[in-house]
Each structure stands twice: as structure tokens, then as C-alpha cells.
Amino acid sequence: MPTSAAAIRKANKATAAELAVSVPALYHATGRQFSISIRTAMSLSEHERAQIWGLFEENMYTLYANSSFGWAPRSKKQEMFDARSRFIIASQEDTLTRNTPDIVAYTIFRFDKEEYQDVVYCYELQVSKNARHCGLGKLLTQRLSDIGATWGMKKVMLTVFKANRSALSFYRSVGFSIDEISPDHPANLEDGTPNYTDYSILSIPTQ
């Protein structure tokens, strides 16, 4: 088995095609068909980047603006479209116009190390309003676990705003819990001192 550092390096060198082995090309739900693909940041067109950013801004602007992170589009775009970022994208074709398929959901992830553990870190999970209740969020989180297991990662981890109650509820429903490195984990609270951070770090084992 590769050492920890070697496992991360190997995973980060994986091509989109190699990662796609863990991801089905099509997903059907509620009478709709979605195409699922894995992309690297470098392979995205300007149109796709605009769609990805637009969906993020629509879903997250208010949460960021009211958080300790603040709304900082320049640095956030740099994070999202970093060369190490990988994307699992769900798109749906407009059968009437046959235009370029719209991106209706995606997750952004990287292979990384957190507290001596190799992890798949989920930077974003976004689903458009007109594609919710189709199971896409559950599908994308499951594929993150599958990819992590295939490439020797121990966990899927993510950061979520406490104010984002719907996201918290969703992540708990699919098996995520507060990670031991989260500032609000009981082990990190001294003498019962309240924790005032506005986010939690969640994780789920890949196997």
C-alpha cells in the first residue's frame, strides 16, 4: 500500500478518465435524465466556469455575506478553480432547443491531508433550485466516497455554515457527523466553554 504522501500524489495525478471509473455517466430520477461527468479545472470552458460560479453565487451569496468569511468573490474563484480542483458535474440538455447542456449540480473536491489523514475534501456541493429533490446531492456525495475509497482516502470532509440548516440536515441524513478537528467537536471545547464559530467541519468514512 502506498505511503500517505505517495497516495495523495498518486490521486492528484489521476486523470478525469481514471476518476470517472467510479462515476456513472447517466443518472435518472423523477422522469429526468442527467449526464454526469468528471472534469479538471483546466478543462472547463469559460461558459462552464460561468455556470458553476453563477450557481454558487445564487445559492451562497447571502450565507457568505453574513458569515465570518465574508463575500470575497476573487479569492473564492481562485479556490474553486485551482489547478488541483476536480469537479463532478451533473448537466441536463434542453430537449427543445438542443443548446449546450445546463449545469444543474456539481461538487468540487481535492485530495488532501487533514490531521495526518488522507481525505477527499469537498469544497462545494451545489444543486440548482430546479434540480432539487432528484437525489443529485446524495448521488454526488456517494460518488465522492466511492472515489475516496478507490484512491485510498480515509474520509470525505467538508465545511458547512451552521446557518445553512438545510445543508446540515442533508449531510446528517447521508451519514456525515462533526469531525474531531471541528472547533465545535466536544473534544475541542474546554470546560464547557461555548463555541462561537459559525461553521462546522463534517466528515464521513469512505468505507
C-alpha positions as a printed Julia matrix, in Angstrom:
207×3 Matrix{Float64}:
   0.0    0.0     0.0
   1.41   3.46   -0.86
   2.56   5.68    1.97
   0.27   8.56    2.87
   2.23  11.16    0.89
   2.51   8.79   -2.06
  -1.24   8.1    -2.03
  -2.02  11.82   -2.21
   0.46  12.36   -5.02
  -0.92   9.41   -6.97
  -4.51  10.58   -6.54
  -3.65  14.13   -7.57
  -2.06  12.83  -10.76
  -5.18  10.87  -11.7
  -6.83  11.94  -14.93
 -10.51  12.74  -15.16
 -10.97   9.5   -17.1
  -9.34   7.49  -14.3
 -11.52   9.13  -11.67
 -14.64   8.62  -13.8
 -14.42   4.85  -13.3
 -16.23   5.44  -10.0
 -18.95   7.62  -11.55
 -21.87   6.55  -13.77
 -22.27   8.56  -16.97
 -26.04   8.88  -16.62
 -28.47   9.32  -13.74
 -32.25   9.07  -13.97
 -34.7   10.48  -11.45
 -38.28  11.78  -11.47
 -38.53  11.22  -15.21
 -35.42  13.27  -15.94
 -32.04  12.23  -17.31
 -28.83  13.84  -16.14
 -25.37  13.45  -17.63
 -22.62  13.0   -15.03
 -19.01  13.84  -15.82
 -15.72  14.43  -14.03
 -13.67  17.4   -15.07
 -10.49  19.15  -14.08
 -10.41  22.89  -13.55
  -8.18  23.29  -16.58
 -10.64  21.52  -18.89
 -13.61  23.77  -18.12
 -14.72  26.23  -20.76
 -15.42  29.84  -19.87
 -19.13  29.13  -20.29
 -18.95  26.21  -17.85
 -16.98  28.27  -15.35
 -19.6   30.99  -15.58
 -22.4   28.49  -14.94
 -20.56  26.97  -11.98
 -19.88  30.37  -10.45
 -23.41  31.59  -11.13
 -24.93  28.63   -9.31
 -22.57  29.11   -6.38
 -23.4   32.82   -6.16
 -27.14  32.2    -6.37
 -27.06  29.62   -3.57
 -24.38  31.03   -1.29
 -24.1   34.82   -1.56
 -26.28  35.62    1.45
 -24.68  32.93    3.62
 -21.17  34.16    2.87
 -22.07  37.83    3.16
 -23.46  37.23    6.65
 -20.6   34.98    7.79
 -17.16  35.46    9.31
 -15.74  34.57    5.88
 -17.42  37.5     4.15
 -18.21  37.72    0.44
 -14.88  37.69   -1.41
 -15.51  36.58   -5.0
 -11.94  36.96   -6.21
 -10.37  34.66   -3.62
 -13.31  32.26   -3.79
 -12.93  31.87   -7.55
  -9.24  31.2    -7.09
 -10.09  28.46   -4.59
 -12.81  26.9    -6.72
 -10.87  26.87   -9.99
  -7.49  25.97   -8.53
  -5.49  23.58  -10.72
  -5.89  20.84   -8.09
  -9.69  21.04   -8.1
 -11.76  18.23   -9.55
 -15.43  18.59  -10.48
 -18.25  16.08  -10.65
 -20.84  17.81  -12.8
 -24.47  16.94  -13.42
 -25.94  18.53  -16.52
 -29.21  18.33  -18.38
 -29.85  19.03  -22.03
 -32.74  21.24  -23.1
 -34.58  18.84  -25.4
 -36.45  21.7   -27.08
 -33.56  23.98  -28.01
 -30.68  21.46  -28.05
 -28.47  24.17  -26.61
 -25.34  23.38  -24.63
 -26.47  21.33  -21.59
 -27.04  23.34  -18.44
 -25.02  22.51  -15.34
 -27.66  21.82  -12.69
 -25.48  20.44   -9.88
 -21.84  19.88   -9.06
 -19.34  19.11   -6.37
 -15.77  20.41   -6.23
 -13.17  18.29   -4.45
  -9.47  17.82   -3.88
  -7.3   15.07   -2.47
  -5.63  16.44    0.63
  -4.27  15.7     4.09
  -6.03  16.76    7.26
  -4.54  15.92   10.66
  -2.42  13.07    9.29
  -5.29  11.52    7.35
  -5.69  11.32    3.59
  -9.07  12.75    2.67
 -11.29  13.83   -0.15
 -12.11  17.42    0.77
 -15.41  18.61   -0.66
 -15.07  22.34   -1.29
 -18.53  22.8    -2.77
 -21.75  20.89   -3.29
 -24.33  22.93   -5.18
 -27.68  21.95   -6.69
 -29.81  24.39   -8.67
 -33.31  25.11   -7.41
 -34.96  23.45  -10.4
 -32.99  20.21   -9.91
 -33.59  19.66   -6.2
 -35.45  16.65   -4.81
 -34.0   14.47   -7.57
 -31.37  12.82   -5.41
 -28.45  14.63   -7.04
 -26.92  15.77   -3.75
 -26.96  12.23   -2.39
 -25.55  10.89   -5.65
 -22.66  13.37   -5.65
 -21.71  12.74   -2.02
 -21.81   8.98   -2.62
 -19.52   9.35   -5.62
 -17.07  11.36   -3.5
 -16.96   8.42   -1.08
 -16.51   5.96   -3.94
 -13.65   7.97   -5.42
 -12.06   8.34   -2.0
 -12.22   4.6    -1.34
 -10.8    3.79   -4.78
  -7.83   6.11   -4.27
  -7.07   5.18   -0.68
  -8.55   8.17    1.12
  -9.92   7.65    4.63
 -12.7   10.25    4.76
 -14.77  12.73    2.85
 -14.62  16.06    4.68
 -16.33  19.41    4.21
 -17.05  22.72    5.89
 -20.63  23.9     6.32
 -22.12  27.08    7.74
 -24.22  26.5    10.85
 -26.73  28.96    9.43
 -27.21  26.67    6.42
 -29.7   24.45    8.22
 -30.93  22.67    5.11
 -27.37  21.66    4.21
 -26.66  20.48    7.76
 -29.83  18.41    7.73
 -28.95  16.91    4.36
 -25.38  15.99    5.32
 -26.54  14.33    8.52
 -29.16  12.38    6.58
 -26.47  10.84    4.35
 -24.19   9.94    7.25
 -21.9   12.91    7.91
 -21.1   13.89   11.5
 -18.95  16.52   13.24
 -15.31  15.69   12.65
 -12.84  15.54   15.53
 -10.95  18.56   14.15
 -14.05  20.74   14.0
 -13.85  23.62   16.5
 -17.28  22.66   17.85
 -16.43  18.99   18.43
 -16.92  18.2    22.15
 -13.25  17.19   22.48
 -12.22  20.71   21.44
 -14.41  22.56   23.93
 -12.62  23.38   27.15
 -14.56  23.27   30.41
 -17.86  23.52   28.59
 -16.92  26.87   27.03
 -19.41  27.69   24.26
 -18.13  27.64   20.71
 -18.97  30.71   18.65
 -17.6   29.72   15.25
 -20.2   29.98   12.5
 -19.17  26.78   10.75
 -18.67  23.08   11.41
 -16.34  20.57    9.79
 -18.12  17.34    8.94
 -16.82  14.01    7.72
 -17.82  10.51    6.73
 -15.58   7.44    6.33
 -15.11   6.31    2.76
 -15.5    2.63    3.67
